[in-house]
Amino acid sequence: MSLDEKALHDAVQQVAGQRVQSANAKDGVATIVLEVGGMDRLARDKLEMAVRDAARKAGAAEVRVAMTAEKRAPLIIAVGSGKGGVGKSTLSANLAVALAKAGRKVGLVDADIYGPSQPRLLATEGRRPEAEGNKMHPVQSPWGVPMLSMGHLVQPGQAIAWRGPMAGNALNQLIDAHWGDTEIIVVDLPPGTGDVQLTMLQKHKPAGAVIVSTPQDLALMDATRAIGLFEQAQVPIIGMVENMAGYVCPHCGEESDPFGSGGAEAAAKTMNLPFLGRIPLDLSIRQDSDGGRPPAAGEGPQAEAFARIARAVLGWLDQRK
Ligand code: ADP
């Protein structure tokens, strides 16, 4: 029986879940690294036996298991756009919720220091993070996504007029928090290419970036600039998402394209970037978002649109390993 790496990874993950740091297969030998921080001896031995057993059943002739108490720092996925109002915050919130639904441990940082909207989108408005030492604990949202936003630290409506270094420091505090066993942090960046983006790229290098655009030419031109910023910093672009494409009239069901459609997909193709998916312009997306009920947490075509993008992002992360 030959040993397939993906099958090995799946089999090991079935018994060891998030504790699997890596599972490699070569010439029938499985090499598995487990993170065992906080487990006692007995629990570790049991886990090791279960993992060895699973790897053999998956076809390994020999199994090597290494254990480490070190936690990996969470991977950062940045969500950016060239300009505001294209649905970057909506996508960030729903991507995080969709990834959590897919079984990942996901956190969300609202790096939109000047216009934080994540507390409203994920129903944590008015909550305050607790501090321990000189770090904050993320606020738990009802959607299985711990989160931190400048909106949790200032009074609603209070103007935030920080510039340069202060804005960068604020971002550092949100990212260097007690994230526990969070594997992935989705970061909702401010639109454009300013100080916060630079701090993000220099100090907290994202594993990859997702770029959101509406299908219009102008939005796409701005998106191209945002892509340039990531590429200069050697942050790989995971792909593009087209938002507000194809409007289905809630009354007559007729589909129209107020902002055009397919523009982002075509632009992605021209730039040789993966296209991750399309989210329709849909009144219920705005209403549910404003009400703190992320559409990705529900059922139906809207939730599926976000789930598809989450799967594409996970596929990219797996391939990267
Ligand atoms: P950005 O973060 O890019 O500024 P937002 O995510 O805040 O954009 O979205 C701007 C507005 O558009 C919000 O009111 C949001 O609810 C709405 N919106 C975003 N995407 C959609 C969509 N696909 N359908 C309907 N409304 C949307």
Boltz pocket constraint, residues with backbone or C-beta under 6 A from the ligand:
constraints:
  - pocket:
      binder: B
      contacts: [[A, 81], [A, 83], [A, 84], [A, 85], [A, 86], [A, 87], [A, 88], [A, 89], [A, 90], [A, 91], [A, 117], [A, 243], [A, 244], [A, 245], [A, 279], [A, 280], [A, 281], [A, 282], [A, 283], [A, 285], [A, 286], [A, 287], [A, 289], [A, 290]]
      max_distance: 6.0
